[in-house]
Amino acid sequence: MANHVACNPKQMEHRLEEAKSAHAVEFSPEYPTIQLISQELLKKYILYAKLNCHPILDNVDQDKIAKMCG
């Protein structure tokens, strides 16, 4: 029940306004509930992912990706 109340459009609008005023962050004009991140933070995230994330795909996953992209 709490999730339903929290996702109520009026509640979402209220929470969005609170977040905007409290943190002075930018939100996407197309998707107002999505918070934008700075270019600098994005660069740091990509560098971190390149250095620390090394996913290993199973054959099944590779086949799925090949079908989606092929």
C-alpha positions as CSV (number, residue, x, y, z in Angstrom):
1,M,0.0,0.0,0.0
2,A,2.8,2.4,0.8
3,N,4.2,2.1,-2.8
4,H,0.8,2.8,-4.2
5,V,0.6,6.0,-2.2
6,A,4.1,7.0,-3.0
7,C,3.5,6.5,-6.7
8,N,0.3,8.6,-6.7
9,P,0.7,11.3,-9.3
10,K,0.1,14.1,-6.8
11,Q,2.6,12.5,-4.4
12,M,5.1,12.1,-7.2
13,E,4.7,15.8,-8.1
14,H,5.2,16.8,-4.5
15,R,8.3,14.7,-4.1
16,L,9.7,16.0,-7.3
17,E,9.3,19.6,-6.2
18,E,10.9,18.8,-2.8
19,A,13.9,17.2,-4.6
20,K,14.3,20.1,-6.9
21,S,14.3,22.7,-4.2
22,A,16.5,20.7,-1.7
23,H,19.3,19.8,-4.1
24,A,19.2,22.3,-6.9
25,V,19.8,19.5,-9.5
26,E,18.7,19.2,-13.1
27,F,16.0,16.9,-14.2
28,S,15.3,15.6,-17.7
29,P,12.7,17.8,-19.5
30,E,11.3,14.7,-21.2
31,Y,11.3,12.5,-18.1
32,P,10.9,14.8,-15.1
33,T,11.4,12.1,-12.5
34,I,14.9,11.3,-13.9
35,Q,17.8,13.2,-12.4
36,L,20.5,14.3,-14.8
37,I,24.2,13.8,-13.9
38,S,27.1,16.1,-14.9
39,Q,29.4,15.3,-17.8
40,E,32.3,15.0,-15.3
41,L,30.5,12.4,-13.2
42,L,29.6,10.4,-16.3
43,K,33.2,10.4,-17.4
44,K,34.3,9.2,-13.9
45,Y,31.6,6.4,-14.0
46,I,32.7,5.2,-17.4
47,L,36.3,5.1,-16.3
48,Y,35.4,3.2,-13.2
49,A,33.3,0.7,-15.2
50,K,36.2,0.2,-17.7
51,L,38.6,-0.5,-14.9
52,N,36.5,-2.6,-12.5
53,C,33.7,-4.3,-14.5
54,H,34.5,-7.3,-16.5
55,P,31.4,-9.2,-17.3
56,I,31.6,-12.8,-18.6
57,L,28.9,-13.9,-21.0
58,D,27.6,-17.5,-21.2
59,N,27.1,-19.0,-24.7
60,V,23.3,-18.5,-24.2
61,D,23.8,-14.8,-23.6
62,Q,26.1,-14.4,-26.6
63,D,23.6,-16.0,-28.8
64,K,20.8,-13.7,-27.6
65,I,23.0,-10.7,-28.2
66,A,23.9,-11.9,-31.6
67,K,20.2,-12.4,-32.5
68,M,19.3,-8.9,-31.2
69,C,22.1,-7.2,-33.1
70,G,22.2,-9.3,-36.2
